[in-house]
Amino acid sequence: MLLLGIETSCDDTATALVADAKRVLANISTNQDAFHARYGGIVPEIASRRHLDLLSAAIEHALREAKLGFVDLDGIAVTAGPGLIGSLLVGVASAKALAYARRLPLYAVNHLHGHIFAPFLENDAEPSYPLLALLVSGGHSQLVRVASPTRFTIIGRTRDDAAGEAFDKTARLLGLPFPGGPALEQLARTGNPKAIPFPRHRADHGSLDLSFSGLKTAARRFIESPQAATTLPADIAASFQAAVIDVLLNRLTRAVEQSEYRCVVLSGGVAANGPLQAALQNWSQRHQIPVHIPPRRFCTDNAAMIAAIADRQGSIVRADPLTLTANPQLPFTFSEEQLLAHAG
């Protein structure tokens, strides 16, 4: 099974060729950081127009790198949502046109499902079910019980800001360049993570929900206070980062105490954070639960994960090139009707 993946849910124009849900033959990604940096964040209109400029060349680039043509493909997989509607439309329209013109099967997948299975790209390991996924990015922070590639249950989610959003906004307060998350991580390397006792969100008894708005507010107040003038910015960054990591690991611990899991997956853009990866590896040793973390190139938005999850999900995400539409609020879980039809 050889699929062309197309991913344009936000500001990365990405294409890939993946064989049998694992072997990545080409993985092309062009970010738009330089175009959004002056605004301190992603401008949706700019993002969609850049996708229009770049996507055709990115598809050709992937085929050329893999030394393949459209005749070699078994299908096309595209992110149908969630994401920015303008960006999604560019990818979906291109995939529909190619699938129709080349008479290829079309698969419309959920961007977040791709992230969850990204650690198994170019990896001999296979997911062991049920697995616990910690999905942390700029737009999402949630804990998901995964029983199979098509059965997902969200057991915890952010009540306000996502972890990545909190990183980016705090980085901006510190005067760091866009994108803020990686810049804050770099600054924090020379800081003391115990310098400032930032608050950790305490969830209700039995709850696995997350919250980062209080932490973000505490960081803003500290940065704007007179005390900040005598505090190293690196200490602020390191203390903030440590607070985020503590909250995430606290919820993981609660989750494995409430139910049994065969393994844990860390995924999403924030999964590229080095201290978070190190803390999770230590957590894995303490709790004797295997942890799977994707390489950095598969943490951020990429098309390889889109092709891979389409292969794993199969007919349940098969779409009609004439009727498929982009959906910025695409449901995370499949309906019972979809699952029954897929099983049948």
C-alpha positions as CSV (number, residue, x, y, z in Angstrom):
1,M,0.0,0.0,0.0
2,L,1.7,3.2,-1.2
3,L,-0.1,6.5,-0.3
4,L,0.6,10.1,-1.1
5,G,-0.1,12.2,2.0
6,I,-1.1,15.8,1.9
7,E,-1.2,18.0,5.1
8,T,-2.2,21.7,5.1
9,S,-4.2,22.0,8.3
10,C,-2.3,25.1,9.6
11,D,0.9,26.8,8.2
12,D,3.1,23.8,7.1
13,T,2.8,22.8,3.5
14,A,3.6,19.1,3.7
15,T,3.5,16.1,1.4
16,A,4.9,12.5,1.8
17,L,5.0,9.1,0.3
18,V,4.5,6.2,2.7
19,A,4.5,2.5,2.1
20,D,2.5,0.1,4.4
21,A,1.9,2.7,7.1
22,K,5.5,2.8,8.2
23,R,8.2,3.2,5.5
24,V,8.6,6.8,4.6
25,L,9.9,7.2,1.0
26,A,9.7,11.0,0.9
27,N,8.7,13.6,3.5
28,I,8.6,17.2,2.3
29,S,7.6,20.1,4.6
30,T,7.9,23.8,4.1
31,N,7.0,26.0,7.1
32,Q,5.9,29.6,6.8
33,D,7.6,31.0,9.9
34,A,9.2,33.9,8.1
35,F,5.9,35.1,6.7
36,H,4.1,35.1,10.1
37,A,7.0,36.2,12.4
38,R,6.3,39.9,12.0
39,Y,2.8,39.4,13.4
40,G,3.8,37.2,16.3
41,G,1.5,34.4,15.3
42,I,-0.1,32.6,12.3
43,V,-2.3,34.8,10.0
44,P,-4.8,32.4,8.4
45,E,-5.2,34.3,5.1
46,I,-1.4,34.3,4.6
47,A,-1.2,30.6,5.5
48,S,-3.8,29.6,2.9
49,R,-2.3,31.7,0.2
50,R,1.2,30.2,0.8
51,H,-0.3,26.7,0.5
52,L,-1.7,27.7,-2.9
53,D,1.8,28.8,-3.9
54,L,3.7,25.8,-2.6
55,L,1.5,22.6,-2.7
56,S,1.8,21.6,-6.3
57,A,5.6,21.9,-6.1
58,A,5.6,20.0,-2.8
59,I,3.7,17.1,-4.4
60,E,6.1,17.0,-7.4
61,H,9.1,17.2,-5.0
62,A,7.9,14.2,-3.0
63,L,7.3,12.0,-6.1
64,R,10.7,13.1,-7.5
65,E,12.5,12.3,-4.3
66,A,10.9,8.8,-4.1
67,K,11.6,8.3,-7.8
68,L,7.9,7.4,-8.3
69,G,5.0,8.6,-10.4
70,F,1.2,8.8,-9.9
71,V,1.0,5.5,-11.7
72,D,2.7,3.9,-8.7
73,L,0.3,5.2,-6.1
74,D,-2.5,3.1,-4.4
75,G,-4.3,6.2,-3.1
76,I,-4.2,9.7,-1.8
77,A,-4.6,10.7,1.9
78,V,-5.4,14.2,3.0
79,T,-6.1,16.0,6.2
80,A,-9.8,16.9,6.2
81,G,-9.7,18.6,9.6
82,P,-9.5,20.0,12.2
83,G,-7.5,23.1,11.3
84,L,-7.8,26.5,9.6
85,I,-10.6,26.3,7.1
86,G,-8.7,28.2,4.3
87,S,-5.6,26.0,4.7
88,L,-7.6,22.8,4.8
89,L,-9.5,23.8,1.7
90,V,-6.3,24.0,-0.3
91,G,-5.1,20.5,0.6
92,V,-8.6,18.9,0.3
93,A,-9.3,20.5,-3.1
94,S,-5.9,19.4,-4.5
95,A,-6.3,15.8,-3.2
96,K,-9.9,15.6,-4.6
97,A,-8.7,16.8,-8.0
98,L,-5.8,14.4,-8.1
99,A,-7.8,11.4,-6.9
100,Y,-10.6,12.1,-9.5
101,A,-8.2,12.7,-12.4
102,R,-6.0,9.7,-11.6
103,R,-8.9,7.5,-10.5
104,L,-7.2,6.8,-7.2
105,P,-8.9,6.0,-3.9
106,L,-9.2,9.1,-1.6
107,Y,-8.8,9.0,2.2
108,A,-9.9,11.9,4.4
109,V,-8.3,11.7,7.8
110,N,-8.3,13.5,11.1
111,H,-5.1,15.4,11.6
112,L,-5.0,14.4,15.3
113,H,-5.3,10.7,14.6
114,G,-2.2,11.1,12.5
115,H,-0.3,12.6,15.4
116,I,-1.2,9.8,17.7
117,F,0.3,7.1,15.4
118,A,3.3,9.2,14.3
119,P,5.7,7.4,16.7
120,F,5.3,4.3,14.7
121,L,6.7,5.7,11.4
122,E,10.0,4.2,10.4
123,N,9.8,2.1,13.6
124,D,9.7,-1.6,14.0
125,A,7.6,-1.3,17.1
126,E,3.8,-1.8,16.8
127,P,1.2,-0.1,19.0
128,S,0.0,-2.3,21.9
129,Y,-3.6,-1.7,22.8
130,P,-5.1,-0.2,24.8
131,L,-2.6,2.6,24.6
132,L,-2.6,6.0,26.3
133,A,-1.9,9.0,24.0
134,L,-0.8,12.3,25.4
135,L,-1.4,14.7,22.5
136,V,0.1,18.2,23.1
137,S,0.3,20.9,20.5
138,G,-0.4,24.5,19.9
139,G,-4.2,23.9,19.5
140,H,-4.8,20.7,21.5
141,S,-3.8,19.1,24.8
142,Q,-5.7,15.9,25.6
143,L,-5.4,12.4,26.9
144,V,-6.8,9.7,24.7
145,R,-7.5,6.0,25.3
146,V,-6.9,4.2,22.0
147,A,-8.3,0.7,21.6
148,S,-7.5,0.4,17.9
149,P,-6.7,2.7,15.0
150,T,-10.4,3.6,14.7
151,R,-11.5,3.5,18.4
152,F,-10.7,6.6,20.4
153,T,-12.0,7.9,23.8
154,I,-10.9,11.3,25.0
155,I,-10.5,10.9,28.8
156,G,-8.9,14.3,29.5
157,R,-8.7,17.6,27.7
158,T,-7.7,21.2,28.3
159,R,-10.4,23.4,29.8
160,D,-8.8,26.6,28.3
161,D,-5.4,27.0,26.7
162,A,-3.4,24.2,25.1
163,A,0.1,23.6,26.3
164,G,1.7,24.8,23.1
165,E,-0.4,28.0,23.1
166,A,0.7,28.7,26.6
167,F,4.3,28.2,25.6
168,D,3.9,30.6,22.6
169,K,2.2,33.3,24.6
170,T,4.7,33.2,27.4
171,A,7.5,33.3,25.0
172,R,6.0,36.4,23.4
173,L,5.9,38.1,26.9
174,L,9.6,37.3,27.2
175,G,10.3,39.0,23.9
176,L,11.3,35.8,22.2
177,P,10.9,35.3,18.4
178,F,8.2,33.4,16.7
179,P,7.6,30.4,16.9
180,G,7.8,30.8,20.6
181,G,7.8,27.3,22.0
182,P,11.2,26.2,20.6
183,A,12.7,29.6,21.5
184,L,11.5,29.3,25.1
185,E,12.9,25.8,25.3
186,Q,16.3,27.0,24.1
187,L,16.3,29.9,26.6
188,A,15.3,27.6,29.4
189,R,18.4,25.4,28.9
190,T,20.6,27.8,31.1
191,G,17.8,28.5,33.6
192,N,16.9,27.2,37.0
193,P,13.6,25.3,36.8
194,K,13.0,25.8,40.6
195,A,13.7,29.6,40.6
196,I,10.0,30.6,40.5
197,P,7.2,28.6,42.1
198,F,4.7,28.9,39.3
199,P,1.3,27.3,40.1
200,R,0.4,23.8,38.9
201,H,-3.2,23.2,37.9
202,R,-5.0,20.8,40.4
203,A,-7.8,18.9,38.7
204,D,-11.0,17.8,40.5
205,H,-10.9,14.4,42.2
206,G,-10.8,11.7,39.5
207,S,-10.6,14.3,36.6
208,L,-7.9,14.1,34.0
209,D,-8.6,17.5,32.5
210,L,-5.8,20.1,32.0
211,S,-5.6,23.8,32.4
212,F,-2.8,26.2,31.5
213,S,-4.5,29.6,31.6
214,G,-3.7,30.1,35.3
215,L,-0.1,29.3,34.7
216,K,0.1,31.6,31.8
217,T,-1.5,34.4,33.8
218,A,0.9,33.8,36.7
219,A,3.8,34.0,34.2
220,R,2.5,37.3,32.7
221,R,2.1,38.9,36.2
222,F,5.6,37.9,37.2
223,I,7.1,39.2,33.9
224,E,5.3,42.5,34.4
225,S,6.3,42.7,38.1
226,P,9.3,44.7,39.5
227,Q,10.8,41.3,40.6
228,A,11.3,40.3,37.0
229,A,13.9,43.0,36.6
230,T,16.2,41.2,38.9
231,T,15.4,37.7,37.6
232,L,17.2,36.0,34.7
233,P,14.8,35.4,31.8
234,A,16.3,31.9,31.5
235,D,15.0,31.2,35.0
236,I,11.5,32.4,34.1
237,A,11.5,30.2,31.0
238,A,12.8,27.1,32.8
239,S,10.4,27.5,35.7
240,F,7.5,27.9,33.4
241,Q,8.5,24.9,31.3
242,A,8.9,22.8,34.4
243,A,5.4,23.7,35.5
244,V,3.9,22.6,32.2
245,I,5.8,19.3,32.3
246,D,4.7,18.7,35.9
247,V,1.0,19.1,35.0
248,L,1.3,16.8,32.0
249,L,3.0,14.0,34.0
250,N,0.6,14.4,36.9
251,R,-2.3,13.6,34.5
252,L,-0.5,10.7,33.0
253,T,0.1,9.2,36.4
254,R,-3.6,9.7,37.3
255,A,-4.6,8.0,34.0
256,V,-2.5,4.9,34.5
257,E,-3.8,4.6,38.1
258,Q,-7.4,4.6,36.9
259,S,-7.0,2.1,34.1
260,E,-4.5,-0.3,32.5
261,Y,-2.5,0.6,29.4
262,R,0.0,-1.4,27.4
263,C,2.0,1.7,26.4
264,V,2.0,5.5,26.3
265,V,2.4,7.7,23.2
266,L,3.6,11.3,23.3
267,S,2.7,13.2,20.2
268,G,2.0,16.7,18.8
269,G,4.3,19.7,18.3
270,V,5.1,20.0,22.0
271,A,6.3,16.4,21.9
272,A,9.5,17.8,20.3
273,N,10.4,19.5,23.7
274,G,13.6,17.9,25.0
275,P,12.9,18.3,28.7
276,L,9.4,16.9,28.3
277,Q,10.8,13.8,26.5
278,A,13.5,13.3,29.2
279,A,10.9,13.6,32.0
280,L,8.6,11.1,30.2
281,Q,11.4,8.6,29.8
282,N,12.1,8.8,33.5
283,W,8.4,8.5,34.2
284,S,8.4,5.4,32.0
285,Q,11.1,3.7,34.0
286,R,9.4,4.5,37.3
287,H,6.0,3.1,36.1
288,Q,7.4,0.3,34.0
289,I,5.2,1.3,31.0
290,P,6.8,1.6,27.5
291,V,6.7,5.1,26.0
292,H,6.8,5.9,22.3
293,I,8.0,9.3,21.1
294,P,8.3,10.3,17.4
295,P,11.5,11.7,16.0
296,R,11.4,15.5,15.9
297,R,10.5,15.6,12.2
298,F,7.3,13.7,12.9
299,C,6.3,15.7,16.0
300,T,5.4,18.8,14.1
301,D,2.7,18.7,11.3
302,N,3.8,16.4,8.5
303,A,2.2,14.4,5.7
304,A,3.8,11.1,6.5
305,M,1.6,10.7,9.5
306,I,-1.5,11.5,7.4
307,A,-0.6,8.8,4.9
308,A,0.2,6.3,7.6
309,I,-3.0,6.7,9.6
310,A,-5.1,6.5,6.3
311,D,-3.5,3.1,5.7
312,R,-4.3,1.9,9.2
313,Q,-7.9,3.2,9.2
314,G,-8.7,2.0,5.7
315,S,-12.3,2.0,4.5
316,I,-13.7,4.0,7.4
317,V,-11.9,7.1,6.0
318,R,-12.5,6.4,2.3
319,A,-14.0,9.5,0.7
320,D,-15.8,10.5,-2.5
321,P,-13.7,13.0,-4.6
322,L,-16.9,14.7,-5.7
323,T,-18.4,15.3,-2.3
324,L,-15.6,15.6,0.2
325,T,-15.4,18.9,2.1
326,A,-12.9,20.3,4.6
327,N,-14.2,20.4,8.1
328,P,-12.3,22.6,10.6
329,Q,-14.3,21.0,13.5
330,L,-14.0,17.4,12.2
331,P,-15.2,15.0,15.0
332,F,-12.4,13.3,16.9
333,T,-14.3,10.0,17.2
334,F,-16.1,7.9,14.7
335,S,-19.8,7.2,15.1
336,E,-21.1,3.8,15.9
337,E,-22.6,3.7,12.4
338,Q,-19.2,4.3,10.8
339,L,-17.5,1.7,13.0
340,L,-20.2,-0.9,12.2
341,A,-20.0,-0.2,8.5
342,H,-16.2,-0.5,8.7
343,A,-16.3,-3.7,10.6
344,G,-18.8,-5.1,8.1
